[in-house]
Structure formats: structure tokens, C-alpha cells
């Protein structure tokens, strides 16, 4: 199935620049990432938007779909309704602030401040863990610990839905983490960079966007991942 194929996002993939809010032009990959990721939501799911951001709309969009929605971030503002509304207004405008304020979203979403390497959620809680454009901001030790946590809080048949910037994330290193932890890519994997890959030159080096669906397998591999963590 094409949707679960882990690969680079291309310029010809479907996108939605009006995703919940009209998305700012500098958010070059989000229209594609959000549009793709929301395909993996369902009304019966318990889901987590990991490192959700403050104004970022993905948590609000999935709150209109899923049974139970959690969102966490390291930023202390995630615990303040007023700070979230302020950030939404600054980034998107007063109309969008009122949508959140009047839409009972603070009752729909359970918000927590948390580090991805040590999250306060019970084992096997989530059907989906979403982590959109976050991994590239983590150091290697936190990246390893984040995937340990994702595996711990994921239900046996759950899925981790991630996007990230390349080459800020080393695909070989990420694949090693996934395999060593007893995780696997859910479907076909293509790490070749296509000619029509989506990119931005707003930063240096040029950034591309990779998407991946990851799930548990029975092989634990804990000894390998612990050794990798010790070497960082």
C-alpha cells in the first residue's frame, strides 16, 4: 500500500495547504506531512502527538477524529491555555484563535510537558504515536531514548508515524536504531532520493523530508541499542 511506504516526500504528493489552518509558506513540508499523516487516524484510536509544538494544528485536527488525544511538548507553554491561544493568534490570526477557543479543544486534548526520552505515559497505551518534523532536533542519545519510549507506550498492533528532515537525520543510523530496538518499517522502504523530492533551501544544507511508518516486531534487540547509547 502506497500510504505506508517509507520514502522521501515528493513535489507531486498530495498536500493540503489549508490543513485545519491555512499554513504559512515557510512551513514548506507541513502541507504534505499533515495531509499524509492524518490518513492513519481513526475514531476508535487513542493517539499521541509527540513534541506537538504550541500553535501547531495537527493536535487540533486529530482531536476532531480520534477517541482520545494526548499531546506533549518540552516547551512549558504547552501547559498554558492562554499561551497556546496567544501563539495561535501570532502565527495564524485572531479568527483561528477563536476557532480553538470556541471549539472545546482544551477539553478534547490532554496536554503534558514531557521530554521524548522520558515520557509519563503507561505502557502499551497508544494506537498511534505521531512525531512530525521533530526527530531532526534531537541529539543521538535522545533520539535513541525517544524510540525506546515510543515502543514502550505503543500497543502491540500500534504504529509510529514520523516525518523528519534529511540529511539532518542519518537514515542508516535511524534504521539501526529501529532494527536494534525490535521495531520495523511497516511496509516497503525506499531511501533513494528521487528527482522530484520535495526540498527547501531556506536552510543549509538543502533539506528534504522523509516519511516513515514503524511498528513493533517480536525481536527485542535491547542489548544492541543499550550499547549504542553508551557510545554517544
N, C-alpha and C positions, 0 to 999 in steps of 0.2 A: 504494500500500500504506500503510495507516494507520500502521504502526510507523515508517516512515521520514519521516513528515510532521513538519516542523519547526514547533512551536507551543508555546503555553503548556500546562503540565500542568494537568489539571482534577481536581476532587474526585472525579469519577466514573471516573477512570482506574484500571486495575488497580494494586494495590500489594501489597507483602509486608513487613509489619512484623516478620516473623521471618526476614528475609533473612540467612542464614548465622548471624548472632547476632540475638537479639531487640533491635531498635533502640530507643534511648532516645526518649522523647516529644519532647524539644526538637529532635531531628533530623527536623524537620517534613516535609521533602521527600524524604529519602533512601529511605523505603519505596517511593515512586513512581519515583524516579530509578534506583535499583539494579534494580528489577524490570523497568523498560523497557530499560535499557542492556544487561543480560545477554542479551537476545534477539539481540544482534549478535555473540555469541561462537560459536566452532566448534572442534572438536577438532583441526583441522589448522592453526590460526592461530598466528602469532607476534604477541603483543599487548603494549601498554604501558599501564599505569595511571599517568598523568602527574599529579604532585603528589598522590600516593596518600594522604597522611596517615600517621599512625603506627599507631593501633589500627584504623583504618577497614577494614571487612571486604571491600570489593569485590575487592581483590587476592587474597584468600584464596579467594573464590568462583570467580573466573575461573581460578585455579590448578588447580581440580578439573575444568576443562573443556578448556582450551587446551593446545596442544602446548608452547609456550614463553611464559613470562610474565615480563615485566620491570615493575618499579615504581620510581619515583623521587620524591624529595621534597627540598625545600630544608632541612628540619629535619635536624640532624646525627644525631638519634636513629634515623633510618632505617637507619643502618649498624650498629646495635647490636641483636642478638637479645634481650638482656636488657631493653633499654629498650622494645622493641616489646612484649614479653611483659608488662612492668610496666604499660604503657599500656592494653593489652587488659584486664588484670585490674582496673585502676582504673575503666575505663569500662563493662566488661561483666561482670566477675566471674571467680572462680577457675576455674569449670567451662569457661568459654570460653578462658581462658589455656591450660588443659590440652589443649583441642582443637587449638590451634595448636602447642603444644609437642610433642604426640604424633602430629601429622598430617604430619610431614615438610615443612611449608610453607616452611621456610627453605632446603630443598633444591629445592623446586618454583619458587621466585620468585627472580629475580636483582634484588637491591636496589642502588640507587645514589643518592648525594646529587647533585642537579643542579638548576640554575635552568632554568625552562622556556624562557627566552630564549636558552639556550646549552647544549644537551643533548649528551652524549658518545656518541651513537648513530650508527651508519653510515647512509649514505643508503639510502632505499628498503628499510628493514628490516622494517617492521611492516605487518601486515594491518589492524590496528585500533589506534587511539590513543584511549584513554578519558580524558576530563578532566571529572570530576564535581564540580560546585559549587566551582570553582576560579577561573574567569575573572574573577569579580567582585572578587577580591582583588588583581588585577594593575593596576599603573599602565598608562597608554596605551602607553608605549614597550615595556614588557614584553609587553603583550597582542599588539602587532604582531609582535614578535620571536618570541613563542611560536607564532603561526600560521605564521611563516616556517619555524620548526623542525618543526612538525607536518607541513607539506608536504614538507620535505626528507626526513624519516625514514619517510614513508608510501610504501608500494608503489603503483605506478600505479593499481591497482584497489582500493586500500585505502579505509578510511573513518575519519573523525574523529567520535567520539561524544561530544557535550558536553551538559552542563546548566549553567545559571547563574541567578543571582538577577537579577531585573528589579525596579526600574529602575536598580540598580547598574551594569548593563551597558546602554549605549545601543545599541539594536537597529540604528539607522541607521549608527552608527559601525562596529559589528561587521560589518554587511552590506558596508560599503565596504571594510573590510579583506579580507574573504573574496573579493570580486569583484576587487579590485586585485591580489591575490596569485595569481590564476589558480585559485581554488577556487570551488566552488559548493555550494549546498544540494542534497542527493541527490534529494529528492522535492518535493512540494508544500510551500509555505511560507505560514503564516498568522500574522501578527503582531498580529492583533486580540485584545484582551483579553476573553475570554468571561465571562459572568456567573458561571459555576461554576468559575472559575480557582482553583486551589489557592493559598493565601496564608498568611502568618503576620504577626501584629502584635507578635511578640517584639522586633522591631527597628523603628526609624523611618528612612525611611518604610516603609510596608507593603511586604512583599516578595512577589513572585510567582516562579514557577520556569518557565523556558523550556528546551525540549529541542531539539536540532538534530543532524542527520546531514550531514556535509560531506565532499566528495570533490574530487579534482583534475579540472581541465579543461586543455586544451592551451594556452589563452591565458595567457601569463606575467604581464604586468602589473607587473613588478618596479619599473619606473621610478616608477609611481604610489605604490606602498607605501613606497619609499625616501623620496619627498618627504613623505609623511605622517609618517614617523618623524622627519624633520628638523624638522617644525613643532611637535613635542611639547616 
